[in-house]
Amino acid sequence: MENIKPGIAPAVVRHTVIDISRLYHWLDIASEYLIYLAIIFGPWAFGTTQTWSIKVMNWVGYCLGLLFLLKLFIRISGAYLPGRWSGLFSYSRRKATSFAKYFDIALGVLTILILGYCFISAYNARAVYRPEFWRLDYRDAIMWMPHSYDAQSSWFMFWMYLGLAGLFWGVKDWLNTIPQGEDGIAKEIADGLNQKSVLPPTRLRKLFYVLAINGALLAVEGIIQRVTGTNKLLWLVEPTIHKNAESQFGPYAYRSNASQYFNLLWPCVLGLWWACVSSVKHQRRLSGIYTGKTFNILLPCVLLMAICPIVSTSRGGAVVMWALSIFSIIVLLMARWRIWWGAKAFAMLIIAGSIFAGLMLGWEELAPRLEMLEQGYKEREFMFETGRRMAEDNPVFGTGPGTFNNLFQFYRRFPNEYWPAQLHNDWLETLITFGYVGTGLILLAFCVVILKWFFTGGIYGDKSFVMLIWAALVGCFIHARFDFPFQIHSILALFLILCAILSCLTRKAEV
């Protein structure tokens, strides 16, 4: 099996290779369109904040997970071996070692552990919440194992996280497969072609085109909705909370969630644009070959999306957007800082234009809100104190995934204390519901994703591109300190898609 080239099956199954390769091809196509469906449906379905939309996304994730397992079985059985970016060394005659498989194994184990943690918490529930009586009915549980104080909510979260795991692995597996049209480029990279002169793979670019165009359409819809002053989301539905138009933006009933989505996306799109520009210019310097610039469509999308956190009048969104803008400019200036000043100036002009346009459209309403920033934080700090007492009571395993909403009432200091559905502090809420053990597993999985780029094996990722993805993820973490992006399915799904992309990238394709 060691000498088998990708795409060629062993002799004993060669009579079926055509059918198996065709089957694999159709499984890959199905995965691609399900990924696009998840990207488009998530934010447009009112941010996927309702039970029906979450269940739709769950089934999309289940299907992606099943397709991933089928493709994995085909590869493991040896019936068909497509080219894999994480295994470029197999194209080369030189002996090389890829670390990609070890990171994949680590991520696979951590995925199973996190899902297993949620399953055990729900199955080994310590209590069942009775909403009609506002009380907990306690039952026997193994206390030295993860356990939940709200079985129904934890089961719901388990099925949701299972779907998100399918989405993560479906995206990762699809990106990591080399289409037949790129076999030649992959072989040239393995044989020593300068990786910096090669455009990012077609699948990675297509994925970002869908993300960028969908994000730009969301931005246009949100801006028009804000200008017209309607309080109906997508001009269709009036939300049960945040009924005034100023609190909404686009399909999101809460303007901060909308700004969190855009702040998570626009730096990454800018990063891919720069990776494409860098590779094209490097290619022209080496060979004089001119390559098309269809990727320039990404810049207008960046402009539209970067405007929205300011226009939405979200205080946290505007602050994080300004911080990301400064960091993006620094990254572009430092990227091969002696050359390509025209492209850098154009990108910085786009960023500056986004800030200016956002201020022109939203500063009148945003400025008074910024003056109340400290007051708003003090009000939330009162909730955080109650949350810390919840975490102190259940430090190891937490109260169980998804239990915060129903359990907060039992920790209120007086009957009329505000009872939030989310704590507006995802770091603390995760610690409350997952405890130190579950939170540690989640953070460890994230660290594996971040560290993957530093090791061999995978798709070559330009340093500036990767740094801008890191910045977007850090920006989401900052949002999570004062808000609840990870409690919104569409934002969490986008976060995991970006993590799946990062888990496929490397600073060096082969040893």
N, C-alpha and C positions, 0 to 999 in steps of 0.2 A: 504493500500500500504506500510505502514511502516514496516510490518512484512514479506513482500515478500523477499525471498532470491534471490540473483543474479542468473540469468539463469532460473528462474521459473516464468511463466506467471500466471495471475489471472485465476480463474476457468472458467470465462465466455469466455475466449479466449484460453483455454487449448487445444481445438481440432485443433487449428491452430499453436500451439507453435512449432511443428516440422518443418513446412514449414517456419515459420518466423525465427526460429533459423538457418535454412539452408540458407535462404536468407541473413541473417545478416553475416553468415560465408563467403558467397561468396562476399559480399560487402567488408568485411575485407580483403579477399585475393586480390581483385581488388585494394584496397587502397595500400596494401603492394607492389605490383608490379609496380604501378604507382610511388610510392616513390622511388623505386630502379631505375626506368627509369629516373626520375628527377635528381637523384644523378649522374648517369652515363652520361646521355646525356649532361647536362649543360656544364661541362668543355671541353668535347670532341668536342662539336659543336663550336669549335674556341672560347670557353669562353662564348658563347651565347652573342655575341656582334653585331650580325646582325639581321635585322628585321625578317627574316624568322625563325631563331632559337628562338628568343624571342616569336614569335607567337606560335611555337610548345610548348614551356614551359608554355605559358599562358593557352593553352588548357589542358595540363596535370594538371595545378593548378585548372582550372574550374572543371575538372572531379573529382579531389580529394575533392574539396569543395562540389560538389553535393553529392558524396558518404558520406561525413561527415554529411550533412544535412539529408540524408535518414536514416543513422544510429541513428542520434539524434532523429528524429521523432519516430523511432521504440522504442527507450528507453523511450521517454516522454510519448508515448501512452500506455506503459506498456505491449505491445505485446511480448516483449522479453527483459530481463534485464541481460546482460552479467556482469561478474565480472569486477570491475573497481579498479585500483590501488589507485585512489583518494578517494575511498569509502570503504577502508578495514575495517572500523569500523562496516560495515553492516554484516561482518562475525562473529563478536564478540557479545556475550550477554551483555557485559558491555556497558553502554551508553557512547558514545564518540562523539566529535565534530570535523569535518574536515573543515579546512579553504580552502581546494582546490577549492570548488565550488565558493567561493567568489572571488578568484583570476581569475577563469575561466570567471565569469561574468564580472569582471573588464576588462579583456583582450578582451572579446567579445564586450563590449561597446566601448572600445578604437579602436578596429579594425573597427567597423562601423563608428566611428567618423572620423578616418583617411581617410577611403575610401569615406565617405560623403564629407569631406573637398576637396578631389581631384575632386569628381564629380561636386560639386558646382563651384569650380574654373574653370573647363572646360565649364560647362553649362552657367555660368555667365561671360563668357569671355569679357574682356574689348577691346580686339583687336584680329585680325587674321593676322598672318604673311604671306606676299606674297614673297616667295623666288625668284621668277622670276624678281621682281622689287626691292628686298632688302628693303622692307618697311612694315610698319604696317598699316592696315586698321582698324580704330577705330570704335567701335559701343557702344551703350548704355549698361550700366551694373549697377547693384546695388553695389555701392562702399563700403557700410558698411558690405558686405558679401565677402567671398573669391572670387577672380576673377583672371583670367589669361590674360596675354598679348600675348599669343600664343596658341589659342584654340586647334589646331590640335596636337601640342606636348603634351598638358595637357591631351587630350583624350587618346593618346597613353599610357601615364604614368598611367592613371587611370586603363585601361584594364590590364596593366602589374602588377600593385599593386593588383588588384583583383585576378589575378592568383597566385601571391605570398601569398596572404591571404589564398587562398584555400590550397596551399602547407603547410603553417604553421599549419593550423587547421587539415589538413589531417594527418600530421605527429603526432601532439599532440594527436589526438583522437585514432589513431592506437596504439601508444605506451602505452596509458593509459588503454587499454583493456587487461584483463587477459585472455590468451588462456586457453582452457580447461585443458591442460596438467599441468598448473601451479596453478590450483585451490587449490590443497592441500598445496602447499608452502605458498600461500597467506593466507590461513586460519591459518596456523601455525604461520605466522608473526603476524597476528591479535590476536592470542591467547598467544603471549608472546615470540615466538622464537627469539633468538638473531639475529637481522637483519644483523649484521656485518659478520655472518657466511654464508650468503646466496649470491650466485652469482647474479650479475645484471640480470634482466629478459631476457629471450631468445630474445624477440623482440629488446630490446636495444642492445644486443650483435650482433644480426644479422645486425642491422642497421649500427653499427660501423664496422663490418667486410666488408660490402659493401663499406662504405666510405674509409676505410683503404686500401683495395685491389685496388679499383679504383684509389685512390691517389698514391699508389705505382706504378701502371702501368703508370700513367701520369708522374711520376718522371722519370721512366726508359726511356720513350719515349722522354722526354725533354732532358735528359742527352745525349742520343744517338744522337738526333737531333743537339745538341750543338757541340758534338765531330765531327760529320760528316761535319758540317759547312754549311748545306743547309739553304737557306733563304725562303723555302716553308714550311708553317705550315702543319704538319703531312705529309710532302713530297708531298702535293697535291696543295696547294694554296699559291700564293705569295700575301701578304697583300698590300693594297693600300698605307698604311703608315708603317713606321718602316720596310723598305724593307731589311735592312742588318740583317744578322743572329744574330749579337751580341745584337740587340735590342729585339729579340724574345726569347721565351722559351716555348717549347712544343706547344700546340695548341693556346697559347696566343701570339698575335702580339706584346704585350708590356710586357717586362720581369717583370716589377714591379707588374703587375696584377697576373702573375704566382706566384711570391714570396708571394703575399698577400694571395692567395688561400692556399698555403702550410703552411704558418705561422698560418692560421686560423684553420688548420686541425690537424697538427701533435701533438700539446700539448694535444688536446682532446683525440686523440687515445692513447697517453701515459697515460692519466688519467684513461681511461677505463681499460687499461692493469693493472694498479696499483690497481684499485678497484677489479678486478678479483683475482689478487695475494693475496691481503689483505683478501678477503673473504675465499679463499681456505685455507690459512695458519691459519686463525682464526678457521675455521671449523675443521682442523686437530688437533689444540690445544684442542678443546672442546671435540671432539668425536673420534679422530684418523682415521676418514674416509678420504680416498684418492679420490680426484676428478680429472678428466682429465684436461689437460692444453692446450687445443686447442687454447686458447686465446693468447698463446705465439707467434702465427703467427703475432700478431700486432706489435711486436718490430722491426722485419726487415722492416715493412712498415714505422714505425717511422723513422728509419735510412735513408731510401731512400728519404722520404719527407723532412726531416730536412736538408738534403744536398742541396736541390734545391735552396733555397733563396740565398745561397752563390754562387753556380755554375751559377745561372742566371745573376750574376754580378749586381744585383739590390742593390744600396747603402742602401736604406731604408729597403729592405728585409733582408740584412745581419745584419744590426744593430738591427732590431727587433728580428731576429732569435737568436742573441747572448743574448739579454736581456731575451727572453723567456727561453733560455737554463739555464741561471743563476737562474731564478725564479723556473724553474722545478726542478733543483737540490736542491734548498732550501726546496721546498715543500716535496720532497721525503725524505730528511734528517730529516725533522721535523715530518713526518708521523710515529707515533708510534716509536719514535726515538731510543728506547732501543732495538728493536728487528728487525728481518728480514733484516739484513745487507747484506746478499748475494744477495737478489733480488734488493735491492737498488743499490748495487755496479754494478750489471749487467746493470741496467737501466742507471746509470750515465756513464758507459762505452759506451753505445749506443749513448748517447748525445755527449760525448767527441769525439767518432768516427765520428759522423756526422759533427762536426765542423772541425775536422782534414781532413776528406775526401773532404769536401767542399772547404777548403783552398787549398788543393793539386790540385783540379781540376779547381778552379776559381780565385785563389788569384792573378795570374799574370795580369788578366784583371781587377779585382776588385780594386786592390790597387791604380792605377792611378785615378780611379773614386772617391774613398774615399777622395783623396787629393783635389778634386774639389767640395766637398760637400757644403762648404760655398758659393762658387760661384754659384752653382745651386740653392741654397736657395734664394740668392739675386735676381736672374733672376725671380724666381717665385713670390717673394714679390712684384715685379712691377705689376704683374697680380692681386695679392691680393688687392692692392690699388684700382684698378678699380672695383674689386668685392665688396669692402666695400662701394664704392659710390652707387653701385646698391642696396645693402642692406639698405643703409640709405634712399634711395628714396622710398622703399616699405617695411617699417619695420614690419607692423602688419600682412598682409596676403601674402607678398612676390609677386613675379612676376608670380607665377603659376608653378606647377610641370612640369619639363622637359623643361622649357623655357630658361635656361641659354645660350645654344648654339646659338640660334638665336638672343637673345637680347644683348649679350656682344658687338656686333659691334657698337651699338648705344652709348656706353659709352667709346669707345676708344678715347684717347687724340689726336691721329694723325692717318692719314689713313693707314700707314704701320705698325702700332702697331700689334703685334702678336695676332691672333684671335683664342683662344683655343676652342676645343669642350667641354673640361672639365676644371674646374678651378685648378685642382691639390690641392684642399682643400675642401673636402666634407663637413666639418663643415660649412664653409662659403657659399658654394654653396647651401646647404640645407637651411640655413638662408635666402639666396637670393630668392630661389624659393618657400619656404614654409612660410617664415615670422616667427615671434615669436609665433603665434598661432599654426601653423602646426608643427613647430619644437618642441614646448612644448608637443604636443600630442604624437609625436614619442618618445621623451625622457621619458615621463610618462609611456608609454607602456613598454619600456625597463626596467625601474625601477621596474615595477610590475613583470616582468620576473625574475629579479635578486633577489627580495625579497621573491619570492615564496619558495625558499629552506628553509628559516628560519621558516616556518609555517608547521603545520601538514597536512598530506594528500598527497599521491602520492607514487612514487617509491623511495625507500631508495637510497640516493645518498651519497657515501663516500665523506668525506670533501675534501680530496686531489683531487679526481676526479672533483668535482665541482669547486675547486679553479683553476685547470688547464683550465677548460672551460672558467671561468671568465678571466684568463690571456690571452687566445687566443682572446677573444672578445675585451679586452683592447688593445691588440696588433693591432687588426684591426682598432680600433679608432685612434691609433697613426699613422698608415699608412694613415688614412683618413685626418690627419692634413696636410700632405704634398703630398697627391696623391688622387686617386678617386676610391677606391675599391667598394664603394656603388653605383657607376654608372655602374658597370659591373654585369650583371644579375646573372652569375654563382656564383660570390662571395657573392652577396646579398642573393641569395637562400641558400647557405651554411650557412651564418650567421643566417638566419631565422630558418633553420633546427636545428642548435645548440640552438637557443633560444627556439624552441619548446621542445627540450630535457630538457633544464633547467626548463621549466614551468611544467614539469612532476615530477621533483625530489624534495625530501624533506629530511631533516635531521632526521625525525622521521615519520614512516609510519602511526602510529595511536596514539591517546592520551591514 
